[in-house]
Amino acid sequence: MTITGKGTNVRPLAPGQRARLLVADIDGGEPRLVHETSDSALEAPNWSPDGRWLVFNQDGLLLRIAADGSADGSAAGPGVIDTGGITDANNDHVLSPDGRTVYLSAGDGHIHAVPFDGGPARRVTNDRGPGPFRHFLHGISPDGRTLAYVGVEPYGGDEWGYRNIFTIPAAGGPDTRLTDSPAPADGPEFSPDGAYLYFNSEHGAAAPGHAQLFRMRPDGTGLTRLTSDERVNWFPHLSPDGRHVLYVSFPPGTEGHPADREVLLRRIDPDGGTPRDVLTLFGGQGTLNVNSWAPDSRRFAYVDYPLS
């Protein structure tokens, strides 16, 4: 299916490259293809709490497709979610625990809320300054009342140089800063019981870009490192039953979370421990940016970008 006419945040694919939305089982087996395209990159699937839908972004739009690959239970392919005129959404979006609301980050640097069935957008985040400040959403608390995001501020002459973790009420209100460090942090996500925020950070890194996985209490205390290896580890996602942490692992020496790399999807226990490889694929940026676990905690969705 070709998505045309509205999107203003297009990530092109290389000649011959495809973007594939797949579902895999945590214990292995052949992944199941749900949807693929060669038009432009689709990214960052969420799984709806009722298990019916996968939500992803493409060309600055949010789309949904039934988890079995149909759209709205009938025609094949995805359908566009009406996001109230936002056409430059990125790959940072989450669904509320009741499945009624999608929260998304947009090109204006703010987080917005829209009904899952489509409708007007409500801006959640506040204007901050001085200087540019960008909000990148990653987590929502189990009660749906609090959002966790990465705040990007200027640092050392770089507008993207200072990346820390904040929370904000989902209904709107004052922000709470949880980290305040030049060591970049990203991907904050609540555990299913709300006791922790899991995230990746370069805290204590010996070399630039060497992100590892951490967790802390939602008030910013109790910082604990969960991985310590040579790979570059990003975006920890807790399964709904709280038993598994799935994340994307880049090759040693990677800086940031670039696209078009051979990466591993790995899992660890919530308290850390020895990583276990789940899948090897060509991807990176867009593959697993947000939580994509199925409600049964056995399956997860992801995107790869094969070149042939």
Secondary structure, DSSP 8 states (H G I E B T S, - for coil): ----SS--------TT--EEEEEEETT-S--EEEEEESSS-EEEEEE-TTSSEEEEEETTEEEEEETTSBSTTSSBS-EE---TT-----S-EEE-TTSSEEEEE-TTS-EEEEETT----EE-S----SS--EEEEEEE-TTS-EEEEEEEEEETTEEEEEEEEEEEETT----EE----SS-EEEEEE-TTSS-EEEEE-TT-SSTT--EEEEE-TTS---EE---SSSEEEEEEE-TTSS-EEEEEE-TT--S--SSEEEEEEEEETTEEEEEEEEEEEE-TTTSSS--B-TTSSEEEEEE----
